[in-house]
């Protein structure tokens, strides 16, 4: 098998209204509906990283210890949205917090130099806003 790239990725939605509000409204993704009930876009850039992230490592990066908090849904996937700058991550975090989303970890710089803020999506995915200079061509 010769996999060339990730062709698509998205959440399995249980609550249409909550998911549409999060992705289309709060994150302002350019989602279009066609056929009815299927929101999608082909206008986002490609995936720059695909990784198997251990839950213990995700917990360490998000909460500072290797245990995922029992009161939160255990995520089945992670998804990071790359922004233009570290300042844009801070602003994005502020916007999502103002929209009522619980931020699990505020904007910070990871030991490897990536600026991130994280939350859970309505589906329970670990979602990050991030800026990592290595992913930018400029």
C-alpha positions as CSV (number, residue, x, y, z in Angstrom):
1,X,0.0,0.0,0.0
2,X,1.3,3.5,-0.8
3,X,-0.7,6.1,1.1
4,X,-0.1,9.6,-0.4
5,X,-2.0,11.9,1.9
6,X,-5.0,12.2,4.3
7,X,-7.9,12.7,2.0
8,X,-10.3,13.8,4.6
9,X,-11.0,14.0,8.3
10,X,-14.0,15.1,10.4
11,X,-16.1,14.3,13.4
12,X,-19.0,11.8,13.6
13,X,-21.8,14.1,14.7
14,X,-24.4,13.3,17.3
15,X,-25.7,16.8,17.9
16,X,-26.1,18.7,14.6
17,X,-26.8,22.1,16.1
18,X,-23.9,22.0,18.5
19,X,-21.4,20.7,15.9
20,X,-22.6,23.2,13.3
21,X,-22.3,26.1,15.7
22,X,-18.8,25.0,16.8
23,X,-17.2,24.3,13.3
24,X,-19.2,26.7,11.1
25,X,-19.9,29.6,13.4
26,X,-17.3,29.6,16.2
27,X,-14.3,28.3,14.1
28,X,-15.7,30.0,10.9
29,X,-14.8,27.0,8.7
30,X,-16.2,27.6,5.2
31,X,-18.7,24.7,5.3
32,X,-21.2,24.1,2.6
33,X,-24.3,21.9,2.7
34,X,-24.7,19.4,-0.1
35,X,-26.5,17.1,0.0
36,X,-28.9,18.3,2.8
37,X,-27.4,17.6,6.2
38,X,-23.9,17.0,5.0
39,X,-21.6,19.9,5.8
40,X,-18.2,19.9,4.2
41,X,-15.4,21.9,2.6
42,X,-12.7,21.3,0.1
43,X,-11.1,24.7,0.6
44,X,-8.9,24.1,3.7
45,X,-5.2,23.3,3.2
46,X,-3.9,19.8,3.6
47,X,-2.9,17.9,6.6
48,X,0.7,18.6,7.7
49,X,0.8,16.0,10.4
50,X,-0.8,12.6,11.1
51,X,0.1,11.0,14.4
52,X,-0.9,8.3,16.8
53,X,-1.0,10.4,20.0
54,X,-1.1,8.3,23.2
55,X,-3.8,9.3,25.6
56,X,-1.2,9.7,28.4
57,X,0.8,12.1,26.2
58,X,-2.3,14.1,25.3
59,X,-3.2,14.3,29.0
60,X,0.3,15.4,29.8
61,X,0.3,18.1,27.2
62,X,-3.1,19.3,28.1
63,X,-3.3,18.9,31.9
64,X,0.3,18.5,33.0
65,X,-0.1,14.9,34.1
66,X,-0.5,11.5,32.4
67,X,-4.1,10.8,33.7
68,X,-7.1,12.0,31.6
69,X,-9.6,13.6,34.0
70,X,-12.5,11.2,34.8
71,X,-15.1,14.0,34.5
72,X,-14.2,14.6,30.8
73,X,-15.1,12.5,27.8
74,X,-12.0,10.5,26.7
75,X,-11.3,11.8,23.2
76,X,-11.3,9.3,20.3
77,X,-9.3,11.6,18.0
78,X,-7.4,14.9,17.9
79,X,-7.7,17.7,15.5
80,X,-5.6,20.9,15.3
81,X,-6.4,24.0,13.4
82,X,-3.3,25.9,12.4
83,X,-3.5,29.6,12.7
84,X,-1.3,32.4,11.3
85,X,0.6,33.3,14.5
86,X,0.9,32.8,18.2
87,X,-1.2,35.9,18.7
88,X,-3.9,34.4,16.5
89,X,-4.0,31.4,18.8
90,X,-4.5,33.7,21.8
91,X,-7.3,35.6,20.0
92,X,-8.9,32.3,18.8
93,X,-8.9,31.0,22.3
94,X,-10.6,34.3,23.5
95,X,-13.3,34.0,20.8
96,X,-14.1,30.4,21.7
97,X,-14.2,31.1,25.4
98,X,-16.5,34.0,24.7
99,X,-18.7,31.7,22.6
100,X,-19.1,29.5,25.8
101,X,-16.6,26.7,25.1
102,X,-14.6,25.3,28.0
103,X,-10.9,25.7,27.3
104,X,-9.0,22.8,28.7
105,X,-5.6,24.5,28.4
106,X,-5.1,28.2,27.7
107,X,-2.7,29.3,25.0
108,X,0.8,28.2,25.9
109,X,4.1,27.2,24.2
110,X,4.8,23.4,24.2
111,X,8.3,22.2,24.9
112,X,8.8,21.6,21.1
113,X,7.9,25.3,20.3
114,X,4.3,24.9,19.2
115,X,1.8,27.5,20.5
116,X,-1.5,25.7,21.4
117,X,-4.8,26.0,23.2
118,X,-7.1,23.0,23.6
119,X,-10.7,22.1,24.2
120,X,-13.1,19.3,23.5
121,X,-15.5,19.5,20.6
122,X,-19.2,18.7,21.0
123,X,-18.3,15.2,19.8
124,X,-15.6,14.8,22.4
125,X,-12.6,15.3,20.0
126,X,-9.5,17.0,21.4
127,X,-9.4,20.1,19.3
128,X,-6.4,22.5,19.3
129,X,-5.8,25.9,17.9
130,X,-2.1,26.0,17.1
131,X,0.8,27.8,15.5
132,X,4.0,25.9,14.8
133,X,6.5,27.8,12.7
134,X,7.9,24.6,11.2
135,X,4.6,24.1,9.4
136,X,4.7,27.5,7.6
137,X,6.5,27.9,4.4
138,X,7.5,31.5,5.1
